Amino acid sequence: MEVFEQIVNWLNNLVWSTPEQFPLMVVVLLGFGIFITLRLGFVQIRRFAHGVKSVMGTYDNPDDTGDVNHFQALTTALSATVGIGNIAGVAIAIHYGGPGALFWMWVTAFFGMAIKYTECTLAVKYRIQNADGSVSGGPMYYIEKGLGSNWKWLAVFFAAMAVICSFLTGNAVQANTVADTMYSTFQIPSWASGLFTATFVGIVIVGGIKRIGQVTARLMPVMALIYVLGALIILAINADDVIPAFGTIITSAFTPEAGLFGVGSGLFLTTLVWGIKRGLFSNEAGQGSAPIAHGAAKTEEPVREGVVALLEPFIDTIVVCTMTGLVIVSTGVWEQRHNMVYEPGNSNNAVEITDGSNMLIIEDGEPINGTVERNDFPTGKFFIDEAQNTTFSGTLEMVDGVGVFTNEAGEQVATIYTNIIENGAPLTSLGFKKGLAPIFPYGDYIVTICVLLFGVSTAISWSYYGDRSIQYLAGDRSIIYYKVVYLGMHFLGAIFPLATVWAIGDIALGLMTFPNIIALFALSGSVAVASKKYFNKMDELEAKGEI
């Protein structure tokens, strides 16, 4: 496992941190976002209202080609984006990059709106109709059909990366965060959470895109309402801290400082990269996943689906991620230590013993011959009582990842307490718990419920992305085998270490993004022409009073 983690970290740095001064991935994504925003004349601002009208069904025609209506296509894609990235991803960005990382998530989202418009317009324009009447769209089709057959190898590469990414980014990461939150809140074993969520996901994905669309159209509004309403109540309670929180976010975006205990790097580039990484993970702009969902929309107008799609980064990152970030920053939980029961076997805890033995010696709460970390930061002292008045002295014996505490009298101790710097979804949970404490003592359960709903809905939507990709690569008969492996990876994701699962997801995310961005640059001219033609036609119809 140690060698595997070293390989994963090396690949992750290669994709996301090369060159170290200003990573190529950052240049590519921001560069195309700025380029297409200017080329399309700030379409994300000028045509925002048209997107709202489209998703509300103003132009819906049930006789149009496609499998789901505009609203279902949007909710399917949003179910894949509004999820763990909003709850855990923002917390991770702030943990490593400081509050300023949220600002760079906003920047990614603004330009991401134009990127999402471009890729989803192309998805409908170049989609195919299957023998059973259903449709398939996405980057693999617009790469092959838009760039020509000589570029089929790039389409195949994208589809292969999409399959891998669906197993990890949209699936294993979701299961991991659900399991992590369930363990932190209820001490439910990771394998039990993984088994439960994999079963539910399996029941839904067997029905294909139409059942997925029906489920997400019901789940998505409920999930967003619960989460955003809870966050708004917290911000209302802590109204005096909201403006200062905005100030901290904007200031630290350009002049970051490491917080208490070293949380947040204090380095501008680190803040920038973490914001863009988590912003991309959250809204998926440029990654090429959402076009697969939007390619199934019932419409004869590719541009119309493009304006529906540009709403995604706004809803996902500028609205929902901002709620999460403001809760974390305004409550101060991102730079505070938090009391907890220490479980040596938890995948997010790391014990390193320097003398080569498997016995960590602890005196007056402090490790003597090694270190103990959680989320890459040392834990506090070890105590035998929850109030943390009496320190623990004795040993922690580690055998095959399982730890046993023994006191100086030679007696095993079942429960040991410490304090930690939290990360991921549990950090967001702490923000909700602290923020709602004046009126409701169980605010963290709101996050727990949303993590469960968001994680499951994201895994459901991502199964369709991989489903269409494997169909492109190996035909219809491969889909059933894909779904079996997908559910297996969901379970494995629940029991793997958090950092490793996220890192693998980031690698697949990057490798999937490059071929898509190449195609988007090459086909941007056709999107500009189609946009001008469509909006001229709509303006004429509106002038005549026909719409």
Buried (B, 14 or more C-beta within 10 A) or exposed (E): EEEEBEEBBEBBBEBBBEEEEEBBBBEBBBBBBBBBBEBBEBBBEEBBEBBEBBBEEEBBEEEBBBBBBBBBBBBBBBBBBBBBBBBBBBBBBBBBBBBBBBBBBBBBBBBBBBBBBBBBBBBBBBBEEEEEEBBBBBBBBBBBBBBEEEBBEBBBBBBBBBBBBBBBBBBBBBBBBBBBBBBBBEEBBBEBBBBBBBEBBBEBBEEBBEBBBBBBBEBBEEBBEBBBEBBEBBBEBBEEBBEEBBEBBBBBBEEBBBBEBEBBBBBBBBBBBBBBBBBBBBBBBBBBBBBBBBBBBBBEBBBBBBBBBBBBBBBBBBBBBBBBBBBBBBBBBBBBBBEBEBBBBBBBBBBEBEEEEBBBBBEEBBBEBBEBBBBBBBBBBBBBEEEBEEBBBBBBBBEEEEBBBBBEEEEEBEEBBBBBBBBBBBBBBBBBBBBBBEEBEEBBBBBBBBBBBBBBBBBBBBBBBBBBBBBBBBEEEBBEEBBEEBBEBBBBBBBBBBBBBBBBBBBBBBBBBBBBBBBBBBBBEBBBEBBEEBBEEBEEEEEEEEE
